[in-house]
Amino acid sequence: MKSLNATVLKVSGLRGKWNHNSILGITDKETVKLDFDHVSFKFVRYWSRRAMKHFRLGGFIILKSSEHNYHVVFNRKVSWDENMRIVGWVCLWTKYRRLTEWLIMQLIKKGSTLRVSPKRDKPSPRIVYRYGRQDGQIEEFLKFRRVVRNIMRGFSEVEVGGVGEQTVMVENV
């Protein structure tokens, strides 16, 4: 497995400053991600399997971000163009407006983001389903998720090897 390139060397000064006005997410261009809001788990699982098989994405995980809201992360590394083509394909076939709106925001930012921290009254997303291989982009996503959890726990210094195009995003609400 090829690891990502850059390194997050030091994050300091977060102890005592973490609050629920900040939302942490993971953004990159090479991991296919989907954000389904207000849908059933069966709907998410069906479309995740269908996309995985159609585009040979190897595997996926589903994270429950809140009641009837789910995130999906696929395993195979792809280019930004292929990533957006896959998400666009899912948008067209599902005809799901909220996913299409999410796609548009990712295109504007030129990177796709999924939340990994609590958000107001919503807990951090948790894994509720795994399917297929988990040794590529899923593994990298989960590494970053652990870094974010460590930051939220108040570590004053976090060192991680092999971090490339993926970044930890902080948005103030």
Contacts in CASP RR format, 6 or more apart in sequence:
PFRMAT RR
TARGET T0000
AUTHOR 0000-0000-0000
METHOD contacts of the structure
MODEL  1
MKSLNATVLKVSGLRGKWNHNSILGITDKETVKLDFDHVSFKFVRYWSRR
AMKHFRLGGFIILKSSEHNYHVVFNRKVSWDENMRIVGWVCLWTKYRRLT
EWLIMQLIKKGSTLRVSPKRDKPSPRIVYRYGRQDGQIEEFLKFRRVVRN
IMRGFSEVEVGGVGEQTVMVENV
1 135 0 8 1.000
1 136 0 8 1.000
1 139 0 8 1.000
3 140 0 8 1.000
3 161 0 8 1.000
3 162 0 8 1.000
4 140 0 8 1.000
4 162 0 8 1.000
4 163 0 8 1.000
4 164 0 8 1.000
4 165 0 8 1.000
4 166 0 8 1.000
5 162 0 8 1.000
5 163 0 8 1.000
5 164 0 8 1.000
6 162 0 8 1.000
6 163 0 8 1.000
6 164 0 8 1.000
7 159 0 8 1.000
7 160 0 8 1.000
7 161 0 8 1.000
7 162 0 8 1.000
7 163 0 8 1.000
8 147 0 8 1.000
8 158 0 8 1.000
8 159 0 8 1.000
8 160 0 8 1.000
8 161 0 8 1.000
8 163 0 8 1.000
8 168 0 8 1.000
9 159 0 8 1.000
10 157 0 8 1.000
10 158 0 8 1.000
10 159 0 8 1.000
11 151 0 8 1.000
11 155 0 8 1.000
11 156 0 8 1.000
11 157 0 8 1.000
11 158 0 8 1.000
12 156 0 8 1.000
12 157 0 8 1.000
13 156 0 8 1.000
14 151 0 8 1.000
14 154 0 8 1.000
14 155 0 8 1.000
14 156 0 8 1.000
15 154 0 8 1.000
15 155 0 8 1.000
15 156 0 8 1.000
16 154 0 8 1.000
18 151 0 8 1.000
18 152 0 8 1.000
18 154 0 8 1.000
20 118 0 8 1.000
20 119 0 8 1.000
20 120 0 8 1.000
21 172 0 8 1.000
21 173 0 8 1.000
22 117 0 8 1.000
22 170 0 8 1.000
22 171 0 8 1.000
22 172 0 8 1.000
22 173 0 8 1.000
23 115 0 8 1.000
23 117 0 8 1.000
23 119 0 8 1.000
23 170 0 8 1.000
23 171 0 8 1.000
23 172 0 8 1.000
23 173 0 8 1.000
24 115 0 8 1.000
24 116 0 8 1.000
24 117 0 8 1.000
24 148 0 8 1.000
24 151 0 8 1.000
24 152 0 8 1.000
24 168 0 8 1.000
24 169 0 8 1.000
24 170 0 8 1.000
25 113 0 8 1.000
25 114 0 8 1.000
25 115 0 8 1.000
25 116 0 8 1.000
25 117 0 8 1.000
25 148 0 8 1.000
25 168 0 8 1.000
25 169 0 8 1.000
25 170 0 8 1.000
25 171 0 8 1.000
26 113 0 8 1.000
26 114 0 8 1.000
26 116 0 8 1.000
26 141 0 8 1.000
26 144 0 8 1.000
26 145 0 8 1.000
26 148 0 8 1.000
26 166 0 8 1.000
26 167 0 8 1.000
26 168 0 8 1.000
26 169 0 8 1.000
27 109 0 8 1.000
27 111 0 8 1.000
27 112 0 8 1.000
27 113 0 8 1.000
27 166 0 8 1.000
27 167 0 8 1.000
27 169 0 8 1.000
28 111 0 8 1.000
28 112 0 8 1.000
28 165 0 8 1.000
28 166 0 8 1.000
28 167 0 8 1.000
29 79 0 8 1.000
29 80 0 8 1.000
29 83 0 8 1.000
29 110 0 8 1.000
29 111 0 8 1.000
29 112 0 8 1.000
29 165 0 8 1.000
30 77 0 8 1.000
30 78 0 8 1.000
30 79 0 8 1.000
30 80 0 8 1.000
30 83 0 8 1.000
30 137 0 8 1.000
30 165 0 8 1.000
31 73 0 8 1.000
31 74 0 8 1.000
31 77 0 8 1.000
31 78 0 8 1.000
31 83 0 8 1.000
31 112 0 8 1.000
31 137 0 8 1.000
31 140 0 8 1.000
31 141 0 8 1.000
31 166 0 8 1.000
32 51 0 8 1.000
32 55 0 8 1.000
32 57 0 8 1.000
32 73 0 8 1.000
32 74 0 8 1.000
32 76 0 8 1.000
32 78 0 8 1.000
32 83 0 8 1.000
32 86 0 8 1.000
32 87 0 8 1.000
32 112 0 8 1.000
32 137 0 8 1.000
33 71 0 8 1.000
33 72 0 8 1.000
33 73 0 8 1.000
33 74 0 8 1.000
33 87 0 8 1.000
33 112 0 8 1.000
33 113 0 8 1.000
33 114 0 8 1.000
34 44 0 8 1.000
34 47 0 8 1.000
34 48 0 8 1.000
34 51 0 8 1.000
34 71 0 8 1.000
34 72 0 8 1.000
34 87 0 8 1.000
34 90 0 8 1.000
34 99 0 8 1.000
34 102 0 8 1.000
35 70 0 8 1.000
35 71 0 8 1.000
35 72 0 8 1.000
35 98 0 8 1.000
35 99 0 8 1.000
35 102 0 8 1.000
35 114 0 8 1.000
36 43 0 8 1.000
36 44 0 8 1.000
36 47 0 8 1.000
36 69 0 8 1.000
36 70 0 8 1.000
36 71 0 8 1.000
36 72 0 8 1.000
36 96 0 8 1.000
36 98 0 8 1.000
36 99 0 8 1.000
37 68 0 8 1.000
37 69 0 8 1.000
37 98 0 8 1.000
38 68 0 8 1.000
38 69 0 8 1.000
38 98 0 8 1.000
39 68 0 8 1.000
39 69 0 8 1.000
39 70 0 8 1.000
39 96 0 8 1.000
40 68 0 8 1.000
41 62 0 8 1.000
41 64 0 8 1.000
41 70 0 8 1.000
41 128 0 8 1.000
41 129 0 8 1.000
43 94 0 8 1.000
44 62 0 8 1.000
44 70 0 8 1.000
44 72 0 8 1.000
45 62 0 8 1.000
45 129 0 8 1.000
45 131 0 8 1.000
47 90 0 8 1.000
47 93 0 8 1.000
47 94 0 8 1.000
48 60 0 8 1.000
48 62 0 8 1.000
48 72 0 8 1.000
48 74 0 8 1.000
48 131 0 8 1.000
49 60 0 8 1.000
49 131 0 8 1.000
50 93 0 8 1.000
51 57 0 8 1.000
51 74 0 8 1.000
51 86 0 8 1.000
51 89 0 8 1.000
51 90 0 8 1.000
52 58 0 8 1.000
52 59 0 8 1.000
52 60 0 8 1.000
52 74 0 8 1.000
52 131 0 8 1.000
52 132 0 8 1.000
54 89 0 8 1.000
55 76 0 8 1.000
55 82 0 8 1.000
55 86 0 8 1.000
55 89 0 8 1.000
56 76 0 8 1.000
57 74 0 8 1.000
57 75 0 8 1.000
57 76 0 8 1.000
57 78 0 8 1.000
57 86 0 8 1.000
58 74 0 8 1.000
58 75 0 8 1.000
58 76 0 8 1.000
58 132 0 8 1.000
58 133 0 8 1.000
59 74 0 8 1.000
59 75 0 8 1.000
59 76 0 8 1.000
59 131 0 8 1.000
59 132 0 8 1.000
59 133 0 8 1.000
59 134 0 8 1.000
59 138 0 8 1.000
60 72 0 8 1.000
60 73 0 8 1.000
60 74 0 8 1.000
60 75 0 8 1.000
60 130 0 8 1.000
60 131 0 8 1.000
60 132 0 8 1.000
60 138 0 8 1.000
61 72 0 8 1.000
61 73 0 8 1.000
61 127 0 8 1.000
61 129 0 8 1.000
61 130 0 8 1.000
61 131 0 8 1.000
61 134 0 8 1.000
61 138 0 8 1.000
62 70 0 8 1.000
62 71 0 8 1.000
62 72 0 8 1.000
62 127 0 8 1.000
62 128 0 8 1.000
62 129 0 8 1.000
62 130 0 8 1.000
63 70 0 8 1.000
63 71 0 8 1.000
63 72 0 8 1.000
63 73 0 8 1.000
63 114 0 8 1.000
63 125 0 8 1.000
63 126 0 8 1.000
63 127 0 8 1.000
63 128 0 8 1.000
64 70 0 8 1.000
64 125 0 8 1.000
64 126 0 8 1.000
64 128 0 8 1.000
65 71 0 8 1.000
65 115 0 8 1.000
65 122 0 8 1.000
65 125 0 8 1.000
66 122 0 8 1.000
66 123 0 8 1.000
69 122 0 8 1.000
70 128 0 8 1.000
71 114 0 8 1.000
71 115 0 8 1.000
71 125 0 8 1.000
73 114 0 8 1.000
73 137 0 8 1.000
73 138 0 8 1.000
73 141 0 8 1.000
74 86 0 8 1.000
74 137 0 8 1.000
74 138 0 8 1.000
75 132 0 8 1.000
75 133 0 8 1.000
75 134 0 8 1.000
75 135 0 8 1.000
75 136 0 8 1.000
75 137 0 8 1.000
75 138 0 8 1.000
76 136 0 8 1.000
76 137 0 8 1.000
77 136 0 8 1.000
77 137 0 8 1.000
78 86 0 8 1.000
80 110 0 8 1.000
80 111 0 8 1.000
83 112 0 8 1.000
84 103 0 8 1.000
84 106 0 8 1.000
84 107 0 8 1.000
87 99 0 8 1.000
87 103 0 8 1.000
87 106 0 8 1.000
87 112 0 8 1.000
88 100 0 8 1.000
88 103 0 8 1.000
90 99 0 8 1.000
91 99 0 8 1.000
91 100 0 8 1.000
91 103 0 8 1.000
106 112 0 8 1.000
106 113 0 8 1.000
113 169 0 8 1.000
114 125 0 8 1.000
115 125 0 8 1.000
116 124 0 8 1.000
116 125 0 8 1.000
116 144 0 8 1.000
116 145 0 8 1.000
116 148 0 8 1.000
116 149 0 8 1.000
117 124 0 8 1.000
117 148 0 8 1.000
117 152 0 8 1.000
118 124 0 8 1.000
119 173 0 8 1.000
120 173 0 8 1.000
124 149 0 8 1.000
124 152 0 8 1.000
140 166 0 8 1.000
141 166 0 8 1.000
143 160 0 8 1.000
144 160 0 8 1.000
144 163 0 8 1.000
144 166 0 8 1.000
144 168 0 8 1.000
147 158 0 8 1.000
147 160 0 8 1.000
147 168 0 8 1.000
148 168 0 8 1.000
150 158 0 8 1.000
151 158 0 8 1.000
151 168 0 8 1.000
END
